[in-house]
């Protein structure tokens, strides 16, 4: 798995995470999304965040606009489209299924020998 997706994270995790993050915040900046992921202990690459956002914009899942900054260069603000909201809902369902599958697997192995893997 390429390092840009983060160690231990499923290949398709980052786009879903970004969609859900933008949905929850209403709008967000790329760096803000990166910082959110890092604050949760997720190993993500800043360049990968921006590549994913660019791809999602090409897929018409997000829109963006340049916003003037008080200090520093202008920043790009991202918002979900209707298609992006539908994709965010699908991503939430997929993540819940992965979570449930991982919990089941851990409980199975714990039951085999009484210890966590």
Beta strands, then each sheet from edge to edge (+ up, - down):
strand 1: 27-29
strand 2: 62-67
strand 3: 75-80
sheet 1: 1+ 3- 2+
end
